[in-house]
Amino acid sequence: MLAPYENGDETPPELAEWALARIRQLGAHEVGHTLGLGHNYYNSEAGRISVMDYPHPLVTLDNGGIDFSDVYEAEIGEWDKVAISYGYSVYADESEAPPALKRILDDAWARDIRYLSNQDMSANARVDQWANGNDPSGDLDEMMEVRRFALDRFGERTIKNGRPMATMEEVLVPLYMYHRYQVTSTASSLGGMNYIYALRGDGRAPVDPVSATNQWAAMRSLFATLEPSALAIPRSVLASLPPRPSGYGRTRELFPRYTGLMFDAISPSVVASDHTISEMLQPDRAARLVEQHALDPGLPGLEDVITGLLQTTVADAGDSPYEAEIRRAVRGVAIDRLMALAGGASMPQVRALATAYLERARHRIDERSKSVVSGSGPVGPGFASDRLLALDIGRFLDRPGEVYGLQSAPGAPPGAPIGMPAMDFLGNSAPGGWNGSRPAQTWKASGPSGLFFGAGWLDQVAPYCTHGGW
């Protein structure tokens, strides 16, 4: 992103500054765990409220360049202070503890200092990893601008002198996928809820659907990530990436390829678009879209997502040949993911809608391709692609009893998940606990205030916390 090697042999100080800022934040994060704090992924109006979050580097465009002056926080957050005050306060008279602790939480609530964690990331639009801010669609738009700015100036200044030019791909991959976590965050607005773990008598609304305005904005921003103009790799970059030399073998940190030895100009767009589309068409998210539209027709439904997705992937006369090929690849991903939804969703109405739109897509392709099928000239790449999609849809619809497997999308280079499940410190997945001999997550330890850390303690702060672990 910085392209800092202007001469090729310097040691840019900003690289160390970024790394040290991240290590500083990570060090505080791990100390927080030793004190009993869990991950807090809540997007607060008060800003970055906890070192227990997984923060994305905060990078913006300013005065025609990249501004990374506020890349990571240099101090612990307001939630961290609240959590330590609540968990470690000592009271001479035990009768003083309940009202004093309640005041701590009420004050935090008034400042939008709350706690939500791993289990809330898919459904709650204000909970996510590796994202900043509380305007998911606006943040995604800004991130795509930063990404495009960096891609357009990407080149040999990203590596040092003497390095094989092919190793620029190691730098290109995280830049090209720079928006992946914000896509996940933005998709959580679709069928999403702003909810809290309310208690009887607290006077707070437990559930509030994400507004129609914000859901439509999320859709527009997500569809924009699928446009060929967003997915195309600059020609200057393609012209600079030769095959990898001997001794520099391929790794999982690189893009998969259809093209063998040569860098693939299309597969990165397949990887990135599959990430966006799979987030939008998650089966449980699709079910929530169906239900929210039934409960409130003013909110978007699954049909709105499907029709918008298919419309985004329709051929555009303004596309260059390269952009047209990208759009065809993205359309293939969309159809594959729609078939997966039609074949694998647990909610019947989700399967019904996905199947109906697949049938319509096949019918429309059949209608407009009759003359080409019976002709004798070149079929053209657009027709060939559409015809294959129609045949694939037909094969899927004609074999409804078979389990459908995705065909088009190669896997993305590693990203999330990062970290471990709460309390599963030994990483053993045996049923019932780390060795199967005791229930999972039953460990408790008394804090200085006499409160128990663990599920029982969290029951006391339910409006502000999840019940999954502290």
Rosetta blueprint (number, residue, H / E / L):
1 M L
2 L L
3 A L
4 P L
5 Y L
6 E L
7 N L
8 G L
9 D L
10 E L
11 T L
12 P L
13 P H
14 E H
15 L H
16 A H
17 E H
18 W H
19 A H
20 L H
21 A H
22 R H
23 I H
24 R H
25 Q H
26 L H
27 G H
28 A H
29 H H
30 E H
31 V H
32 G H
33 H H
34 T H
35 L L
36 G L
37 L L
38 G L
39 H L
40 N L
41 Y L
42 Y E
43 N L
44 S E
45 E L
46 A L
47 G E
48 R L
49 I L
50 S L
51 V L
52 M L
53 D L
54 Y L
55 P L
56 H L
57 P L
58 L L
59 V L
60 T E
61 L E
62 D E
63 N L
64 G L
65 G E
66 I E
67 D E
68 F L
69 S L
70 D L
71 V L
72 Y L
73 E L
74 A L
75 E L
76 I L
77 G L
78 E H
79 W H
80 D H
81 K H
82 V H
83 A H
84 I H
85 S H
86 Y H
87 G H
88 Y H
89 S L
90 V L
91 Y L
92 A L
93 D L
94 E H
95 S H
96 E H
97 A H
98 P H
99 P H
100 A H
101 L H
102 K H
103 R H
104 I H
105 L H
106 D H
107 D H
108 A H
109 W H
110 A H
111 R L
112 D L
113 I L
114 R L
115 Y L
116 L L
117 S L
118 N H
119 Q H
120 D H
121 M L
122 S L
123 A L
124 N E
125 A L
126 R L
127 V E
128 D L
129 Q L
130 W L
131 A L
132 N L
133 G L
134 N L
135 D L
136 P H
137 S H
138 G H
139 D H
140 L H
141 D H
142 E H
143 M H
144 M H
145 E H
146 V H
147 R H
148 R H
149 F H
150 A H
151 L H
152 D H
153 R L
154 F L
155 G L
156 E H
157 R H
158 T H
159 I L
160 K L
161 N L
162 G L
163 R L
164 P L
165 M H
166 A H
167 T H
168 M H
169 E H
170 E H
171 V H
172 L H
173 V H
174 P H
175 L H
176 Y H
177 M L
178 Y L
179 H L
180 R H
181 Y H
182 Q H
183 V H
184 T H
185 S H
186 T H
187 A H
188 S L
189 S L
190 L L
191 G L
192 G L
193 M E
194 N E
195 Y E
196 I L
197 Y L
198 A L
199 L L
200 R L
201 G L
202 D L
203 G L
204 R L
205 A L
206 P L
207 V E
208 D E
209 P E
210 V L
211 S L
212 A H
213 T H
214 N H
215 Q H
216 W H
217 A H
218 A H
219 M H
220 R H
221 S H
222 L H
223 F H
224 A H
225 T L
226 L L
227 E L
228 P H
229 S H
230 A H
231 L H
232 A L
233 I L
234 P L
235 R H
236 S H
237 V H
238 L H
239 A L
240 S L
241 L L
242 P L
243 P L
244 R L
245 P L
246 S L
247 G L
248 Y L
249 G L
250 R L
251 T L
252 R L
253 E L
254 L L
255 F L
256 P L
257 R L
258 Y L
259 T L
260 G L
261 L L
262 M L
263 F L
264 D L
265 A L
266 I L
267 S H
268 P H
269 S H
270 V H
271 V H
272 A H
273 S H
274 D H
275 H H
276 T H
277 I H
278 S H
279 E H
280 M H
281 L L
282 Q L
283 P H
284 D H
285 R H
286 A H
287 A H
288 R H
289 L H
290 V H
291 E H
292 Q H
293 H H
294 A H
295 L H
296 D L
297 P L
298 G L
299 L L
300 P L
301 G L
302 L H
303 E H
304 D H
305 V H
306 I H
307 T H
308 G H
309 L H
310 L H
311 Q H
312 T H
313 T L
314 V L
315 A L
316 D L
317 A L
318 G L
319 D L
320 S L
321 P H
322 Y H
323 E H
324 A H
325 E H
326 I H
327 R H
328 R H
329 A H
330 V H
331 R H
332 G H
333 V H
334 A H
335 I H
336 D H
337 R H
338 L H
339 M H
340 A H
341 L H
342 A H
343 G H
344 G H
345 A L
346 S L
347 M L
348 P H
349 Q H
350 V H
351 R H
352 A H
353 L H
354 A H
355 T H
356 A H
357 Y H
358 L H
359 E H
360 R H
361 A H
362 R H
363 H H
364 R H
365 I H
366 D H
367 E H
368 R H
369 S H
370 K H
371 S H
372 V H
373 V H
374 S H
375 G L
376 S L
377 G L
378 P L
379 V L
380 G L
381 P H
382 G H
383 F H
384 A H
385 S H
386 D H
387 R H
388 L H
389 L H
390 A H
391 L H
392 D H
393 I H
394 G H
395 R H
396 F H
397 L H
398 D H
399 R L
400 P L
401 G L
402 E L
403 V L
404 Y L
405 G L
406 L L
407 Q L
408 S L
409 A L
410 P L
411 G L
412 A L
413 P L
414 P L
415 G L
416 A L
417 P L
418 I L
419 G L
420 M L
421 P L
422 A L
423 M L
424 D L
425 F L
426 L L
427 G L
428 N L
429 S L
430 A L
431 P L
432 G L
433 G L
434 W L
435 N L
436 G L
437 S L
438 R L
439 P L
440 A L
441 Q L
442 T L
443 W L
444 K L
445 A E
446 S E
447 G L
448 P L
449 S L
450 G L
451 L L
452 F E
453 F E
454 G L
455 A H
456 G H
457 W H
458 L H
459 D H
460 Q H
461 V H
462 A H
463 P H
464 Y H
465 C L
466 T L
467 H L
468 G L
469 G L
470 W L
